[in-house]
Amino acid sequence: MIFCLCALLLPVAAAPDSPQTYTIDDIGSLGVNWPDDSHAVALNNRGHITGQYLSTNSQGFVTPRAFRWDGQVMTELTHGTSQGVAINDDDVVVGFKKGSLGKNQAHRWTLQGHENIHVGTMNNSSSVGVNAQGYMAGSFDSEPGSPIPLQQPFLRLDAQTTVPLPFPDGSNSWAMDLNERGDLLGNVEQDDGLPRGFIRLHNGEVELLRDGNDVAFSAMRMNNLRQVAGLSLDQNGTWHPVVLSAAGVVSLERLAPQADVFILDFADSGDAVGMADDGTGAIVAVRWYPTGKIEELENFLPVGSGWTLHSARGINALGEICGDGIHHGQARGWRMSPAATTPSITGVVGGLAGAHHSNAILGRGFSPLGEVAIYAGFALGNSIEPQCLQQIGIESARPLGFAIADSEGRIAFPLQLPAGLAGHDLHVQAVDQAACGLTSVASQGVY
């Protein structure tokens, strides 16, 4: 059932308190011979993961293969060399697969099958993002002998329509990320060969990204608020990790002075994850908070977990993180989840109004198989929930309906946002009817 907010027609989401500890799941591998590795590359708001595992045959030949992990079971997406790069909340995976000519070709995998979304004939292509609407973004190389730039982004709108997105001045450019609004983040090569980040808005406008008087800016990830995490190059030739937004520039810490960092995902909460040199040359998984403070993720694991975490590659709206590491001597992908028992929800995923847009509220931490009441409103304040007599943090909160948690305590509550909600901030909150647990208020701008 799709619920509608029609009866409700009339800054940034508040992030829940950061948990002090996490649980961690080994996502396993489908390989049957050594090294039997798996690598988690991205996760969605259901806690599902995509990436690649290494299939090693008896002769020692290794083939990376794309997979989807649903929280319990890993499923191979295709035979042959491939990798899942991004996954949306409908479990659609995009990435690439090596074709017959030895070139990487952009692919999409759904629960029903897969599709080659390759652009061109003899060139390389890969998809880097897929949003709730099913839009896909990526990059492709120009054809051999072609006078156009070596690389340019593309946007795949549906099963038939692929739109090449050359940079306005014809410079070499490539895609880095895609948000729920349909904005594409990319980098363009400047005359000096250094990158300059840009956002191609969903209306086609292009905005260059600058950090004051920087020499170059390498864009890495963008959230739905059009905040961008990346590396800024100063006049002295030093790269600085920063977040750029309409509010200004936030500098991100390092674990050691001048040590390398790589930002691999960036949430609407302002939290970013990635990998960093700890000052000894070892690369470790890290998380940045909205203030720019950095933390090594291993510090949040229970003592004796058996894990060494090398990189954090994805973070979702529920605070779950995925990445790579070593577990009892084996290279493994992992998922870390906040250990706090308080339930949490995402808010309106996508935040897009109109009947043709897909929206949902997702959550975790509820009583397994229990009923969850969902409330919404346009102003923060106070209301009383009748079943548990809990005080809701939304003024004149209106019930949207109920969701039933699955056996893991997760909910998925699809709903429709009327076009008239565009431009409003929507606040949502959920109540676990079995345990009377209350989530924090999640706020989302509707576009």
N, C-alpha and C positions, 0 to 999 in steps of 0.2 A: 504494500500500500504506500502511495506517495502522499504525504501530508502537505497541505497548502497553508500559507500564512496570509491568505486574503483578508481574514478578519482583523489582522494587525495593521492594515494600511492606515494609516494616520501619518580617537587616536589609536591608537594601536591597542590590540588585545592585551589585557592584563595577564601576565604569565604567572602560573602557579609557583609557589615557593620551591626552590631547587631542593631536591631530595639529597640526603646525606649518604645514602647507600643505594646500591642497585643490585638486582639479581642479573645473572648472565646465562644465556643459553648458547650452547654449542650447536650450530645449525647442521653439523654433520657433513657428509659428502656422499656422492654416488660412485666415486672411484672404487675399484676393487683391488688395485695394486698400488704399491708405494709410488708416489708420496701421498696419494689420497687426500689432496688438498681441497679446500674450498675458500672462496673469497667473496665476502658480502660487499656489494657496491652501493645499493640503495634500498630504502624501505619505505613503505606507505603508512598511512594512519591506522591500518588494521594490524600493523606489526609484521607484515609479510615482506619478504626480502627477495631481491634478485641479485645476480652476479655471475660468477663462473666457478666451476670446479674443474680439477685436472683429472682427466681420464688417461691412465697409463696402461698400455697393453703389455703383454708378456715379453715383448722385445724392448721395452723401455721407452717406446714412442709416446709422447705426451700430447694430448689434445685438450685445450680449454673448451668447455661447453657451457652454454647459458643454462640457468636454472631459475625456478621460482620456488620459494620456501613459504609454506602457509602457516608457519608457527609450530608445525609438527612434522610435516612430510616435505622432502625435497623432490621436485619433479624436473626431469630434464626437458628443456624446451625444444631442442633440435640436435641432430647428429652433426658432427663437423665442428670446426673451430668457430666459436661464437662467444658473445658476452652480453648479458643483460646489463644495461646502463641506468635505466630509470623504470619506476613502476608507479602507476597511479592507484587510486583507492578501489578501482574496479578490477585490480590485478592485471591490467594491461601492461606488458613489458615492452620496452623498446631498447634497441642496441644495435648490434651488427653481427653478421655471419660472413665468413669468408666464402666467396663465390668460386666458380669453376676456373676463372682466370687468375685466381690468387689475390683478388682485390676484396677488401672489406665492403660489404653491402648493408645498408641500413635495413633493419627488420623490425617488425612488430609481432608480438605473440599475445594472443588472447586466450581465454579459457576454451575457445572453440577451435583454435588452430593458429596458423601463422601466415604472415604476408611479407613478401619482399617489397620494401618501399624504397628501393635503391633509386638514385637519381643519376642518369647518364648510362653509358654503356661499358666503358673500359676504365673508369675511374674508381676511386675509393669514396665511400660515404658511410656515415654513422649517425644514428639518432641519439641525442643527449637528453631529451626531455619529453614527457607526455603528461598532459594535465587532465583534470576531471572531465573536460569536454571531449577528450580524445584527440586534441590537437597534438601534433608531434613536431619537434624541432630538431635540427641537426645540421650537418655540414657535408659538402661534397667537393671533390676536386674537379677542376675543369678538364675537359677532354684533351687528350694528347694533341698538341699543335694548335690548340685554341688560343686566341689572343686575349680572352678574358682572364681575370685573376686566377691564381692557382687554386684558391679555396673560397667558397662562399656559403652562407647559411641557406637553409630552406625551411619552410613551414608546410607541414602536411595537414590539410584541413579535414579531409574525409578519405574514404576508400579510393577516390579517383583523383583528387585535386592536390597537387604538389605545387607550391609557389616558391620559385627561387627568389632569394632576397639579396641581390648584390648590393654592396655598399654604394651610396649615392655617387661617390667620385670614382668608383670602379676599383678601389684598393682591395688587396687581399684581406679577407675577413672570415671569421668562423664563429659558430654558435657555441655558447657555454651553458645556457640554462633557459628554462621556459617556466613562467609562473601561471597560476590559475587564471589570471586576467588575459592571458594570451600575449603578454609582453615577452620579447626575446632578448636575452642578454648575450652580448658577443664582444669580441675584440677585433679591432682593425689594425693592420700594419701601417705604421707611420712611415714617412720618408726616410727616417733614420733606422728603420727596421725594428723599432721598439713598438710594443702594443699600446693601444688606447681603447679602453673599454667603452662600450656604448649600449644603450637600451633602444631597441626598436619597439615602440609602443604598439598596442594592438590596433591603433588607428593609422599606423604606417609612419608616424613621425619618428625621427631618430634623434636621440640626445646623447652627446658625448659626455663621458664621465671624467671629472677633474678633481684633484685634491689640491686646491690652491694653485701654487706655481710648480706643480710636479712636472717632471720630464716625461714620464710615462705612467700609465695605470693599467695593470693587468687584472681584468675583471674575472672573478672565479664563480661566485654564486649570487643569486638574487632571490628575495622572498616576495610575497604577494603585496607588500607595502612599497615595493620598488626600492628597498634598501639593498645596497650591493656591498658584498665583502670581496676584498681583493688586495693586491700589493701595489703600493705607490712608490715610484722611484724618485728620490730627491736629487738635488743638484750635485751632490757628492757621490752619486752612484750607489746609494744604499736603498734597498727595497724595504718598505715598512708595511706590515699588515694593518689594514684599516677597514672601517665600514663607512660608506658614503650614504647620506640620506638628505632629505630636504632640511633636516634639522642641523646638519653640519657633518663633521668628521669625528669618528671615535677611533682612537688608536688602540690596537690590540696588543696585548703583552706577548713576550717571548719567554721561554723557559730559561734562556741564557742570552746575554748581550750578543747581538748580530747573528744568533743561531737561526737556521732556516725554519720556515713554517709554510704549511700548505693548507689552505682553507677548502674543505671538500663539501660542505653543506651548510645551509644558513636558514634558520626557521623564522617565522613571523614574530616570535617572542624576542628576537634579537640574539638568541644563542646560536653559536656557530661551532662546528666540529671540524677536526682535521688531524694533521700530524705535525710533529715538531721535533727538532733536534734538542735533546735534553741538556746539551752543553758538553757531553762526552763523545758525541758522534752517534749515539744511539737514537733511533727514530721511534717516538712513542705516540700513542693516541691521546688527543687533547680535546678539551672543550673550552670555548670562550663564552663568558657571560655578557649581557648587554653593556656592562660598564667597561668591557675590554679585559677584565681579569681572566687569566688562563689557569686551568687546572689539568693535571695529568689524570686520565680516566681510571687508571689502575688504583688510584687512591680511594675510589668509591666502591671497590670490590671487597667482599669479605676476605679476611686473612686466610691464606691457604687455598685460594680459589684454583690454583694451578694454571692461571692465565698470565701471559705476557702480551700486552696489547700494543700493536704496531701502528694502527691507523684507525681513525673514526671517519666513516665515509657518508653516513646519512643520519639525520635527526628528524623525527616527526613532531607533529603538534602535541602529542601526548608525552613528550620528553624521552621517548625510546630512541636508542642509538644503535647503529650497526657498524661493523668494521671488520678488520683482519687482526689476527694474532696467532700465538702459539699456545695450544692447550695440551698439556702433558706431552710435549714433544712433537705434536702434529700441527701443521698449519691449518687453521680453521677460521671460517667466518663466525661472527657472533652477533647476538642481540642483547643489549643491556636494557633493562626496564626498571623504572623507579620502584623501589621496594616498599614505599609507603602504601598503606592499605586504603587510603582515601581515594574514592573514585574520581575520575577526571574525564572531561570531554573536550572535543576539539573546537567547538563552536561550529559555525556554518562553513564547511569545507567548500572552497571556491568563492563563496560570497557573491555570486553572479545572479542578477535578477533576470527574469524572463522565462517563459515556458520551455524554451529550447535548451536551457542550461541545466546541468546535473548538479544537485546539491545534496549534502548529507551532514548529519552530526554523528560523529564516531566517538566511542568512549571505551574505557577499560577500568577494571577494579570494582565492578559491581558484583552483587550476589549471583553466582552461576544459576542460570535458568530463571532468574527473578525478574520481576516487572520494574521498569524504570520510567518515571514520569518526567516529561520534558516541558520546560516553561521558557517563555520568551517575552521580551519587552524592549522599549526604546530608551529607557532611562534607568540608571542605577538608583536603588532605594530599598524599600522593605515591603515584603508581602509574606503572607503566611500560607504554607502548603498544607492542605486539609488532612491528608492521610497521616503524616508523621508530625504535623504541627511544627515543621521546621521553618525558620525564617529565611526566606529567599531574598537574595540581594538585588532584586529587580523591582522597580516601582510598577505597580499595577500589572504584575506578571500574569500572563495568560497561558493556560495549558495548551500545548500543541498536540499532545497524545502520549502514547506509551510505546516503549520498546521492550523486547524480551531479550535479556542477556543470554549469550551462548554458554557452553560448558566452561569456557575460560573467563567468563565475566565480562565479555566485550559486547558492545551494542553497535548497531548501525541503524540510523534513523533517517531515511530519505525524506526529503520535503521539497516543496516548490516555493520559490521566492517570486512573487508577482513583480512585474516590471516597475511598479510604483514604489517599491522599496529602495530602488537605486538612489544612492546619496545619503542613506540613513546608516547609523550605527545600530546593529542588532545585538542584544545581550541575551544569552541563553544559559540555562542552568538545569541540572538534572538531579532527581531525588531517587535513591535506591529504596523502593517501597518495602523490601524485605528487611533490610538492616537500618533503614532510615538514614543512610549516609548521604551527604550532600556534597556535590562538586563545587568548585569555585565557579564564579561567573566567567564565562568566556565571551569576549566581545569581538565582533567582526564587522568591518565596514562592508556595505553592500554596494556593488559596482553596477 
